[in-house]
């Protein structure tokens, strides 16, 4: 398993973005807090990627700490939408190219407007899915900004 590379890793390498890959034993989606525990990392540094659809029918991506819940009102404000809701799980693969538990903000079929929770800026590196269940990448937020366009905002339930 160590020699496997995901598309996310290939894309990072193409742009010469430094990253560390972390693998863990999982064949199906486990919770983000379980991923953080397996990696022995602070759950505040491990992020999950959520895909939503706004009232305008535009899709929006939110990258938030695994132990947090997306605040749909704050998310809608950050995205400039009247309201926002999570997409149905069956829509994830056709829309993004990723399955539940392996969704990454890097390498989606189409680049959607993305908001990263503001706490990511507090860390030298953050973890997020490498695009495959059982894999995470660790990347500096400044380097993530070289890969995808995003804004920072407070979008979690407090």
OpenMM code with the backbone's topology and positions (N, CA, C; nanometers):
from openmm import Vec3, app, unit

residues = "UNK UNK UNK UNK UNK UNK UNK UNK UNK UNK UNK UNK UNK UNK UNK UNK UNK UNK UNK UNK UNK UNK UNK UNK UNK UNK UNK UNK UNK UNK UNK UNK UNK UNK UNK UNK UNK UNK UNK UNK UNK UNK UNK UNK UNK UNK UNK UNK UNK UNK UNK UNK UNK UNK UNK UNK UNK UNK UNK UNK UNK UNK UNK UNK UNK UNK UNK UNK UNK UNK UNK UNK UNK UNK UNK UNK UNK UNK UNK UNK UNK UNK UNK UNK UNK UNK UNK UNK UNK UNK UNK UNK UNK UNK UNK UNK UNK UNK UNK UNK UNK UNK UNK UNK UNK UNK UNK UNK UNK UNK UNK UNK UNK UNK UNK UNK UNK UNK UNK UNK UNK UNK UNK UNK UNK UNK UNK UNK UNK UNK UNK UNK UNK UNK UNK UNK UNK UNK UNK UNK UNK UNK UNK UNK UNK UNK UNK UNK UNK UNK UNK UNK UNK UNK UNK UNK UNK UNK".split()
positions = [
    Vec3(0.0826, -0.1197, 0.0000),
    Vec3(0.0000, 0.0000, 0.0000),
    Vec3(0.0870, 0.1260, 0.0000),
    Vec3(0.2074, 0.1180, 0.0541),
    Vec3(0.2932, 0.2353, 0.0678),
    Vec3(0.3280, 0.3003, -0.0660),
    Vec3(0.3343, 0.2235, -0.1752),
    Vec3(0.3756, 0.2794, -0.3035),
    Vec3(0.2600, 0.3358, -0.3846),
    Vec3(0.1385, 0.3190, -0.3331),
    Vec3(0.0225, 0.3745, -0.4034),
    Vec3(0.0301, 0.5265, -0.4042),
    Vec3(-0.0150, 0.5820, -0.5138),
    Vec3(-0.0283, 0.7280, -0.5217),
    Vec3(-0.1701, 0.7568, -0.5661),
    Vec3(-0.2292, 0.8551, -0.5039),
    Vec3(-0.3633, 0.8963, -0.5445),
    Vec3(-0.3493, 1.0110, -0.6448),
    Vec3(-0.4600, 1.0436, -0.7114),
    Vec3(-0.4582, 1.1577, -0.8036),
    Vec3(-0.4223, 1.2870, -0.7317),
    Vec3(-0.4678, 1.3016, -0.6080),
    Vec3(-0.4361, 1.4212, -0.5303),
    Vec3(-0.2834, 1.4334, -0.5164),
    Vec3(-0.2182, 1.3233, -0.4837),
    Vec3(-0.0725, 1.3256, -0.4685),
    Vec3(-0.0039, 1.3581, -0.6014),
    Vec3(-0.0533, 1.3001, -0.7089),
    Vec3(0.0045, 1.3292, -0.8413),
    Vec3(-0.0107, 1.4770, -0.8767),
    Vec3(-0.1277, 1.5331, -0.8479),
    Vec3(-0.1521, 1.6752, -0.8762),
    Vec3(-0.0599, 1.7641, -0.7929),
    Vec3(-0.0412, 1.7294, -0.6662),
    Vec3(0.0502, 1.8064, -0.5809),
    Vec3(0.1924, 1.8004, -0.6361),
    Vec3(0.2332, 1.6814, -0.6797),
    Vec3(0.3689, 1.6650, -0.7349),
    Vec3(0.3852, 1.7425, -0.8653),
    Vec3(0.2815, 1.7424, -0.9494),
    Vec3(0.2885, 1.8182, -1.0758),
    Vec3(0.3160, 1.9653, -1.0499),
    Vec3(0.2553, 2.0199, -0.9431),
    Vec3(0.2721, 2.1620, -0.9097),
    Vec3(0.3927, 2.1836, -0.8168),
    Vec3(0.4662, 2.0732, -0.7894),
    Vec3(0.5834, 2.0780, -0.7010),
    Vec3(0.5481, 2.1329, -0.5615),
    Vec3(0.4322, 2.0913, -0.5133),
    Vec3(0.3862, 2.1302, -0.3799),
    Vec3(0.4322, 2.0232, -0.2805),
    Vec3(0.5053, 2.0633, -0.1762),
    Vec3(0.5475, 1.9641, -0.0763),
    Vec3(0.4272, 1.9125, 0.0032),
    Vec3(0.4264, 1.7828, 0.0286),
    Vec3(0.3205, 1.7224, 0.1086),
    Vec3(0.3751, 1.5962, 0.1737),
    Vec3(0.3049, 1.5502, 0.2750),
    Vec3(0.3343, 1.4199, 0.3353),
    Vec3(0.2082, 1.3378, 0.3191),
    Vec3(0.2235, 1.2116, 0.2805),
    Vec3(0.1062, 1.1242, 0.2724),
    Vec3(0.1020, 1.0385, 0.3987),
    Vec3(-0.0176, 1.0097, 0.4418),
    Vec3(-0.0406, 0.9279, 0.5609),
    Vec3(-0.1461, 0.8248, 0.5237),
    Vec3(-0.1140, 0.6985, 0.5445),
    Vec3(-0.2147, 0.5961, 0.5168),
    Vec3(-0.2550, 0.5287, 0.6472),
    Vec3(-0.3754, 0.4786, 0.6467),
    Vec3(-0.4298, 0.4084, 0.7620),
    Vec3(-0.5188, 0.2972, 0.7096),
    Vec3(-0.5358, 0.1948, 0.7881),
    Vec3(-0.6150, 0.0798, 0.7446),
    Vec3(-0.7630, 0.1109, 0.7524),
    Vec3(-0.8227, 0.1226, 0.6367),
    Vec3(-0.9682, 0.1419, 0.6296),
    Vec3(-1.0114, 0.1037, 0.4888),
    Vec3(-1.1160, 0.0251, 0.4799),
    Vec3(-1.1686, -0.0120, 0.3491),
    Vec3(-1.3023, 0.0557, 0.3247),
    Vec3(-1.3575, 0.1154, 0.4317),
    Vec3(-1.4810, 0.1914, 0.4161),
    Vec3(-1.4673, 0.3188, 0.4977),
    Vec3(-1.5548, 0.4130, 0.4707),
    Vec3(-1.5470, 0.5436, 0.5364),
    Vec3(-1.5559, 0.5275, 0.6879),
    Vec3(-1.4643, 0.5945, 0.7575),
    Vec3(-1.4728, 0.6037, 0.9028),
    Vec3(-1.4837, 0.7525, 0.9346),
    Vec3(-1.5239, 0.7844, 1.0554),
    Vec3(-1.5425, 0.9258, 1.0881),
    Vec3(-1.4085, 0.9980, 1.0869),
    Vec3(-1.4143, 1.1260, 1.0643),
    Vec3(-1.2932, 1.2064, 1.0625),
    Vec3(-1.2213, 1.2060, 1.1953),
    Vec3(-1.2987, 1.2015, 1.3060),
    Vec3(-1.2334, 1.1980, 1.4369),
    Vec3(-1.1611, 1.0649, 1.4563),
    Vec3(-1.2159, 0.9565, 1.3990),
    Vec3(-1.1463, 0.8274, 1.4037),
    Vec3(-1.0172, 0.8341, 1.3207),
    Vec3(-1.0222, 0.9015, 1.2056),
    Vec3(-0.9027, 0.9190, 1.1226),
    Vec3(-0.7958, 0.9936, 1.2029),
    Vec3(-0.8352, 1.1025, 1.2680),
    Vec3(-0.7404, 1.1803, 1.3486),
    Vec3(-0.6784, 1.0934, 1.4578),
    Vec3(-0.7598, 1.0105, 1.5236),
    Vec3(-0.7100, 0.9239, 1.6304),
    Vec3(-0.6112, 0.8211, 1.5759),
    Vec3(-0.6444, 0.7598, 1.4621),
    Vec3(-0.5549, 0.6602, 1.4011),
    Vec3(-0.4215, 0.7241, 1.3637),
    Vec3(-0.4271, 0.8480, 1.3133),
    Vec3(-0.3044, 0.9185, 1.2736),
    Vec3(-0.2338, 0.9829, 1.3928),
    Vec3(-0.2977, 0.9747, 1.5123),
    Vec3(-0.2441, 1.0376, 1.6332),
    Vec3(-0.2219, 1.1873, 1.6120),
    Vec3(-0.3206, 1.2501, 1.5503),
    Vec3(-0.3146, 1.3939, 1.5217),
    Vec3(-0.4290, 1.4661, 1.5921),
    Vec3(-0.4074, 1.5933, 1.6180),
    Vec3(-0.5079, 1.6798, 1.6769),
    Vec3(-0.6254, 1.6911, 1.5787),
    Vec3(-0.7480, 1.6578, 1.6214),
    Vec3(-0.8627, 1.6660, 1.5305),
    Vec3(-0.8856, 1.8083, 1.4763),
    Vec3(-0.8303, 1.9091, 1.5425),
    Vec3(-0.8420, 2.0461, 1.4924),
    Vec3(-0.7602, 2.0663, 1.3646),
    Vec3(-0.6581, 1.9801, 1.3433),
    Vec3(-0.5688, 1.9909, 1.2264),
    Vec3(-0.6118, 1.9014, 1.1109),
    Vec3(-0.7072, 1.8112, 1.1387),
    Vec3(-0.7540, 1.7161, 1.0378),
    Vec3(-0.8887, 1.7672, 0.9868),
    Vec3(-0.8982, 1.7853, 0.8553),
    Vec3(-1.0152, 1.8486, 0.7959),
    Vec3(-1.0929, 1.7520, 0.7073),
    Vec3(-1.2241, 1.7754, 0.7001),
    Vec3(-1.3104, 1.6980, 0.6101),
    Vec3(-1.3618, 1.7914, 0.5024),
    Vec3(-1.3951, 1.7322, 0.3888),
    Vec3(-1.4421, 1.8082, 0.2729),
    Vec3(-1.5896, 1.7790, 0.2519),
    Vec3(-1.6713, 1.8833, 0.2586),
    Vec3(-1.8162, 1.8690, 0.2449),
    Vec3(-1.8631, 1.9434, 0.1206),
    Vec3(-1.9564, 1.8828, 0.0486),
    Vec3(-2.0080, 1.9440, -0.0735),
    Vec3(-2.1552, 1.9785, -0.0517),
    Vec3(-2.1888, 2.1017, -0.0870),
    Vec3(-2.3241, 2.1519, -0.0646),
    Vec3(-2.3798, 2.2109, -0.1943),
    Vec3(-2.5088, 2.2367, -0.1907),
    Vec3(-2.5729, 2.3063, -0.3030),
    Vec3(-2.6537, 2.4222, -0.2445),
    Vec3(-2.6394, 2.5367, -0.3088),
    Vec3(-2.7096, 2.6557, -0.2624),
    Vec3(-2.8449, 2.6700, -0.3287),
    Vec3(-2.9234, 2.7658, -0.2781),
    Vec3(-3.0554, 2.7949, -0.3347),
    Vec3(-3.0435, 2.8296, -0.4837),
    Vec3(-2.9289, 2.8872, -0.5227),
    Vec3(-2.9053, 2.9249, -0.6631),
    Vec3(-2.8748, 2.8028, -0.7509),
    Vec3(-2.8655, 2.6852, -0.6893),
    Vec3(-2.8295, 2.5580, -0.7544),
    Vec3(-2.6786, 2.5474, -0.7816),
    Vec3(-2.6011, 2.6443, -0.7324),
    Vec3(-2.4545, 2.6371, -0.7441),
    Vec3(-2.4014, 2.5476, -0.6323),
    Vec3(-2.2937, 2.4760, -0.6632),
    Vec3(-2.2310, 2.3882, -0.5645),
    Vec3(-2.1195, 2.4636, -0.4929),
    Vec3(-2.1037, 2.4310, -0.3656),
    Vec3(-2.0014, 2.4938, -0.2821),
    Vec3(-1.9338, 2.3856, -0.1990),
    Vec3(-1.8027, 2.3998, -0.1815),
    Vec3(-1.7243, 2.3042, -0.1039),
    Vec3(-1.6797, 2.3723, 0.0249),
    Vec3(-1.6890, 2.3005, 0.1351),
    Vec3(-1.6445, 2.3503, 0.2651),
    Vec3(-1.5454, 2.2511, 0.3238),
    Vec3(-1.4345, 2.3023, 0.3717),
    Vec3(-1.3294, 2.2202, 0.4317),
    Vec3(-1.3212, 2.2634, 0.5778),
    Vec3(-1.3646, 2.1724, 0.6666),
    Vec3(-1.3770, 2.2087, 0.8089),
    Vec3(-1.3111, 2.1012, 0.8963),
    Vec3(-1.2745, 2.1377, 1.0206),
    Vec3(-1.2162, 2.0376, 1.1111),
    Vec3(-1.3110, 1.9192, 1.1306),
    Vec3(-1.2528, 1.7988, 1.1408),
    Vec3(-1.3341, 1.6768, 1.1458),
    Vec3(-1.4267, 1.6691, 1.2661),
    Vec3(-1.3916, 1.7348, 1.3751),
    Vec3(-1.4756, 1.7291, 1.4941),
    Vec3(-1.5865, 1.8314, 1.4945),
    Vec3(-1.5965, 1.9103, 1.3893),
    Vec3(-1.6954, 2.0185, 1.3830),
    Vec3(-1.8099, 1.9825, 1.2894),
    Vec3(-1.9160, 2.0584, 1.3049),
    Vec3(-2.0336, 2.0443, 1.2189),
    Vec3(-2.0479, 2.1728, 1.1380),
    Vec3(-2.0811, 2.1585, 1.0111),
    Vec3(-2.1016, 2.2742, 0.9249),
    Vec3(-2.2266, 2.3495, 0.9701),
    Vec3(-2.2130, 2.4797, 0.9929),
    Vec3(-2.3266, 2.5650, 1.0255),
    Vec3(-2.3835, 2.6131, 0.8915),
    Vec3(-2.5000, 2.5624, 0.8547),
    Vec3(-2.5558, 2.5918, 0.7222),
    Vec3(-2.5868, 2.7397, 0.7022),
    Vec3(-2.6243, 2.8102, 0.8084),
    Vec3(-2.6502, 2.9552, 0.7961),
    Vec3(-2.5197, 3.0308, 0.7694),
    Vec3(-2.4151, 2.9999, 0.8479),
    Vec3(-2.2852, 3.0655, 0.8273),
    Vec3(-2.2293, 3.0283, 0.6902),
    Vec3(-2.2474, 2.9016, 0.6500),
    Vec3(-2.1976, 2.8556, 0.5198),
    Vec3(-2.2676, 2.9310, 0.4073),
    Vec3(-2.3992, 2.9481, 0.4193),
    Vec3(-2.4744, 3.0201, 0.3166),
    Vec3(-2.4249, 3.1644, 0.3058),
    Vec3(-2.4035, 3.2290, 0.4211),
    Vec3(-2.3510, 3.3667, 0.4199),
    Vec3(-2.2143, 3.3708, 0.3518),
    Vec3(-2.1264, 3.2780, 0.3881),
    Vec3(-1.9906, 3.2765, 0.3315),
    Vec3(-1.9938, 3.2536, 0.1805),
    Vec3(-2.0944, 3.1783, 0.1336),
    Vec3(-2.1050, 3.1465, -0.0093),
    Vec3(-2.1911, 3.2475, -0.0853),
    Vec3(-2.2497, 3.3429, -0.0133),
    Vec3(-2.3351, 3.4413, -0.0795),
    Vec3(-2.4670, 3.3819, -0.1262),
    Vec3(-2.5163, 3.2833, -0.0522),
    Vec3(-2.6419, 3.2149, -0.0860),
    Vec3(-2.7479, 3.2484, 0.0187),
    Vec3(-2.8765, 3.2383, -0.0230),
    Vec3(-2.9861, 3.2559, 0.0731),
    Vec3(-2.9897, 3.1375, 0.1685),
    Vec3(-2.9671, 3.0195, 0.1135),
    Vec3(-2.9642, 2.8983, 0.1949),
    Vec3(-2.8756, 2.7966, 0.1248),
    Vec3(-2.8375, 2.6964, 0.2016),
    Vec3(-2.7460, 2.5941, 0.1498),
    Vec3(-2.7829, 2.4620, 0.2153),
    Vec3(-2.7634, 2.3518, 0.1443),
    Vec3(-2.7870, 2.2203, 0.2045),
    Vec3(-2.6832, 2.1225, 0.1522),
    Vec3(-2.6620, 2.0173, 0.2301),
    Vec3(-2.5671, 1.9135, 0.1886),
    Vec3(-2.6234, 1.8427, 0.0647),
    Vec3(-2.5345, 1.8020, -0.0263),
    Vec3(-2.5834, 1.7241, -0.1403),
    Vec3(-2.6115, 1.5823, -0.0922),
    Vec3(-2.6913, 1.5107, -0.1675),
    Vec3(-2.7194, 1.3710, -0.1340),
    Vec3(-2.5935, 1.2882, -0.1629),
    Vec3(-2.5693, 1.1894, -0.0786),
    Vec3(-2.4479, 1.1085, -0.0907),
    Vec3(-2.4340, 1.0467, -0.2296),
    Vec3(-2.5453, 1.0049, -0.2908),
    Vec3(-2.5382, 0.9411, -0.4232),
    Vec3(-2.4935, 1.0388, -0.5323),
    Vec3(-2.5044, 1.1704, -0.5052),
    Vec3(-2.4631, 1.2715, -0.6034),
    Vec3(-2.3134, 1.3009, -0.5977),
    Vec3(-2.2471, 1.2594, -0.4893),
    Vec3(-2.1074, 1.2966, -0.4675),
    Vec3(-2.0136, 1.2447, -0.5758),
    Vec3(-2.0178, 1.1153, -0.6045),
    Vec3(-1.9258, 1.0576, -0.7037),
    Vec3(-1.9453, 1.1171, -0.8433),
    Vec3(-2.0694, 1.1224, -0.8971),
    Vec3(-2.0829, 1.1806, -1.0309),
    Vec3(-2.0419, 1.3285, -1.0371),
    Vec3(-2.0637, 1.4013, -0.9279),
    Vec3(-2.0345, 1.5443, -0.9255),
    Vec3(-1.8847, 1.5731, -0.9087),
    Vec3(-1.8199, 1.5009, -0.8161),
    Vec3(-1.6817, 1.5335, -0.7798),
    Vec3(-1.5786, 1.4330, -0.8297),
    Vec3(-1.6222, 1.3093, -0.8535),
    Vec3(-1.5271, 1.2033, -0.8857),
    Vec3(-1.4778, 1.1315, -0.7614),
    Vec3(-1.5285, 1.1712, -0.6448),
    Vec3(-1.4867, 1.1108, -0.5180),
    Vec3(-1.6031, 1.0415, -0.4495),
    Vec3(-1.5693, 0.9387, -0.3688),
    Vec3(-1.6708, 0.8691, -0.2908),
    Vec3(-1.6735, 0.9259, -0.1495),
    Vec3(-1.7815, 0.8994, -0.0787),
    Vec3(-1.7956, 0.9412, 0.0605),
    Vec3(-1.6800, 0.8813, 0.1415),
    Vec3(-1.6115, 0.9645, 0.2168),
    Vec3(-1.4981, 0.9183, 0.2960),
    Vec3(-1.3657, 0.9381, 0.2248),
    Vec3(-1.3712, 0.9764, 0.0976),
    Vec3(-1.2482, 0.9975, 0.0217),
    Vec3(-1.2520, 1.1261, -0.0582),
    Vec3(-1.3378, 1.2189, -0.0189),
    Vec3(-1.3544, 1.3439, -0.0934),
    Vec3(-1.2446, 1.4425, -0.0539),
    Vec3(-1.1774, 1.4971, -0.1530),
    Vec3(-1.0690, 1.5927, -0.1312),
    Vec3(-1.1016, 1.7243, -0.2011),
    Vec3(-1.0547, 1.8368, -0.1455),
    Vec3(-1.0780, 1.9632, -0.2161),
    Vec3(-0.9936, 1.9757, -0.3429),
    Vec3(-0.8908, 1.8929, -0.3542),
    Vec3(-0.8021, 1.8940, -0.4717),
    Vec3(-0.8462, 1.7853, -0.5689),
    Vec3(-0.8532, 1.8184, -0.6977),
    Vec3(-0.8760, 1.7176, -0.8004),
    Vec3(-1.0199, 1.6809, -0.8278),
    Vec3(-1.1137, 1.7641, -0.7850),
    Vec3(-1.2537, 1.7365, -0.8192),
    Vec3(-1.2710, 1.7526, -0.9700),
    Vec3(-1.3747, 1.6884, -1.0238),
    Vec3(-1.4017, 1.6976, -1.1674),
    Vec3(-1.4101, 1.8426, -1.2128),
    Vec3(-1.4652, 1.9274, -1.1268),
    Vec3(-1.4793, 2.0700, -1.1567),
    Vec3(-1.4410, 2.1456, -1.0298),
    Vec3(-1.3790, 2.2602, -1.0455),
    Vec3(-1.3436, 2.3414, -0.9285),
    Vec3(-1.4657, 2.4217, -0.8852),
    Vec3(-1.5138, 2.3937, -0.7657),
    Vec3(-1.6274, 2.4670, -0.7107),
    Vec3(-1.5770, 2.5728, -0.6141),
    Vec3(-1.6607, 2.6750, -0.5906),
    Vec3(-1.6250, 2.7748, -0.4907),
    Vec3(-1.5990, 2.7017, -0.3593),
    Vec3(-1.4859, 2.7305, -0.2974),
    Vec3(-1.4440, 2.6573, -0.1781),
    Vec3(-1.4185, 2.7536, -0.0626),
    Vec3(-1.4652, 2.7140, 0.0560),
    Vec3(-1.4410, 2.7887, 0.1780),
    Vec3(-1.3724, 2.6939, 0.2762),
    Vec3(-1.2594, 2.7388, 0.3288),
    Vec3(-1.1856, 2.6617, 0.4289),
    Vec3(-1.2089, 2.7298, 0.5636),
    Vec3(-1.2379, 2.6495, 0.6655),
    Vec3(-1.2621, 2.7095, 0.7962),
    Vec3(-1.1386, 2.7866, 0.8418),
    Vec3(-1.1634, 2.9034, 0.8985),
    Vec3(-1.0564, 2.9980, 0.9289),
    Vec3(-0.9479, 2.9435, 1.0210),
    Vec3(-0.9764, 2.8400, 1.1003),
    Vec3(-0.8736, 2.7874, 1.1906),
    Vec3(-0.7585, 2.7214, 1.1149),
    Vec3(-0.7809, 2.6839, 0.9896),
    Vec3(-0.6730, 2.6213, 0.9106),
    Vec3(-0.5532, 2.7150, 0.9007),
    Vec3(-0.5795, 2.8448, 0.8973),
    Vec3(-0.4724, 2.9444, 0.8843),
    Vec3(-0.3817, 2.9457, 1.0079),
    Vec3(-0.4277, 2.8887, 1.1191),
    Vec3(-0.3488, 2.8873, 1.2427),
    Vec3(-0.2413, 2.7793, 1.2431),
    Vec3(-0.2471, 2.6861, 1.1483),
    Vec3(-0.1553, 2.5719, 1.1488),
    Vec3(-0.0517, 2.5816, 1.0376),
    Vec3(0.0670, 2.5268, 1.0652),
    Vec3(0.1705, 2.5189, 0.9619),
    Vec3(0.1255, 2.4246, 0.8514),
    Vec3(0.0624, 2.3108, 0.8917),
    Vec3(0.0096, 2.2139, 0.7958),
    Vec3(-0.1255, 2.1648, 0.8452),
    Vec3(-0.2074, 2.1221, 0.7497),
    Vec3(-0.3352, 2.0594, 0.7818),
    Vec3(-0.3439, 1.9274, 0.7066),
    Vec3(-0.4306, 1.8396, 0.7533),
    Vec3(-0.4532, 1.7091, 0.6914),
    Vec3(-0.5902, 1.7108, 0.6256),
    Vec3(-0.6008, 1.6454, 0.5107),
    Vec3(-0.7310, 1.6239, 0.4476),
    Vec3(-0.7185, 1.5022, 0.3570),
    Vec3(-0.8315, 1.4534, 0.3083),
    Vec3(-0.8321, 1.3308, 0.2291),
    Vec3(-0.7449, 1.3447, 0.1049),
    Vec3(-0.6730, 1.2377, 0.0775),
    Vec3(-0.5911, 1.2318, -0.0440),
    Vec3(-0.6734, 1.1798, -0.1621),
    Vec3(-0.8055, 1.1715, -0.1446),
    Vec3(-0.8922, 1.1315, -0.2543),
    Vec3(-0.9258, 0.9844, -0.2574),
    Vec3(-0.8886, 0.9142, -0.1516),
    Vec3(-0.9117, 0.7700, -0.1451),
    Vec3(-0.9258, 0.7323, 0.0024),
    Vec3(-1.0206, 0.6483, 0.0340),
    Vec3(-1.0362, 0.6029, 0.1725),
    Vec3(-0.9052, 0.5370, 0.2158),
    Vec3(-0.8596, 0.5742, 0.3358),
    Vec3(-0.7361, 0.5169, 0.3892),
    Vec3(-0.6138, 0.6038, 0.3635),
    Vec3(-0.6331, 0.7176, 0.2985),
    Vec3(-0.5205, 0.8063, 0.2675),
    Vec3(-0.5521, 0.9507, 0.3032),
    Vec3(-0.4557, 1.0169, 0.3642),
    Vec3(-0.4637, 1.1597, 0.3937),
    Vec3(-0.3365, 1.2255, 0.3424),
    Vec3(-0.3445, 1.3529, 0.3078),
    Vec3(-0.2242, 1.4297, 0.2768),
    Vec3(-0.2138, 1.5422, 0.3788),
    Vec3(-0.0913, 1.5787, 0.4085),
    Vec3(-0.0619, 1.6887, 0.4995),
    Vec3(0.0035, 1.7984, 0.4166),
    Vec3(-0.0605, 1.9145, 0.4123),
    Vec3(-0.0179, 2.0231, 0.3241),
    Vec3(-0.0272, 2.1552, 0.4016),
    Vec3(0.0630, 2.2464, 0.3730),
    Vec3(0.0544, 2.3800, 0.4316),
    Vec3(-0.0640, 2.4535, 0.3680),
    Vec3(-0.1436, 2.5259, 0.4482),
    Vec3(-0.2562, 2.6001, 0.3903),
    Vec3(-0.2132, 2.6935, 0.2766),
    Vec3(-0.0954, 2.7549, 0.2887),
    Vec3(-0.0470, 2.8442, 0.1823),
    Vec3(-0.0230, 2.7662, 0.0529),
    Vec3(0.0186, 2.6407, 0.0661),
    Vec3(0.0398, 2.5575, -0.0525),
    Vec3(-0.0931, 2.5086, -0.1100),
    Vec3(-0.1910, 2.4837, -0.0227),
    Vec3(-0.3246, 2.4473, -0.0719),
    Vec3(-0.3786, 2.5604, -0.1594),
    Vec3(-0.3485, 2.6841, -0.1199),
    Vec3(-0.3942, 2.8010, -0.1964),
    Vec3(-0.3300, 2.8066, -0.3354),
    Vec3(-0.2195, 2.7362, -0.3546),
    Vec3(-0.1565, 2.7297, -0.4874),
    Vec3(-0.2268, 2.6263, -0.5760),
    Vec3(-0.3045, 2.5393, -0.5124),
    Vec3(-0.3735, 2.4319, -0.5848),
    Vec3(-0.5184, 2.4671, -0.6186),
    Vec3(-0.5860, 2.5297, -0.5240),
    Vec3(-0.7275, 2.5637, -0.5432),
    Vec3(-0.7525, 2.7052, -0.4914),
    Vec3(-0.8532, 2.7692, -0.5481),
    Vec3(-0.8941, 2.9005, -0.4970),
    Vec3(-0.9920, 2.8778, -0.3823),
    Vec3(-0.9660, 2.9451, -0.2707),
    Vec3(-1.0591, 2.9351, -0.1588),
    Vec3(-1.0519, 3.0612, -0.0755),
    Vec3(-1.1531, 3.0774, 0.0094),
    Vec3(-1.1540, 3.1860, 0.1064),
    Vec3(-1.1624, 3.1225, 0.2437),
    Vec3(-1.1190, 3.1983, 0.3441),
    Vec3(-1.1333, 3.1547, 0.4829),
    Vec3(-1.2587, 3.2171, 0.5407),
    Vec3(-1.3312, 3.1413, 0.6229),
    Vec3(-1.4474, 3.1949, 0.6946),
    Vec3(-1.4790, 3.1035, 0.8121),
    Vec3(-1.5517, 3.1584, 0.9073),
    Vec3(-1.6016, 3.0794, 1.0204),
    Vec3(-1.7325, 3.0173, 0.9739),
    Vec3(-1.7315, 2.8863, 0.9507),
    Vec3(-1.8515, 2.8204, 0.8961),
    Vec3(-1.8958, 2.6996, 0.9788),
    Vec3(-1.8491, 2.6919, 1.1038),
    Vec3(-1.8872, 2.5764, 1.1856),
    Vec3(-1.9779, 2.6180, 1.3010),
    Vec3(-2.0523, 2.5185, 1.3522),
    Vec3(-2.1382, 2.5383, 1.4669),
    Vec3(-2.0498, 2.5632, 1.5889),
    Vec3(-2.0814, 2.6655, 1.6645),
    Vec3(-2.0004, 2.6940, 1.7847),
    Vec3(-2.0789, 2.6698, 1.9121),
] * unit.nanometer
topology = app.Topology()
chain = topology.addChain("A")
for resn in residues:
    res = topology.addResidue(resn, chain)
    for name in ("N", "CA", "C"):
        topology.addAtom(name, app.Element.getBySymbol(name[0]), res)
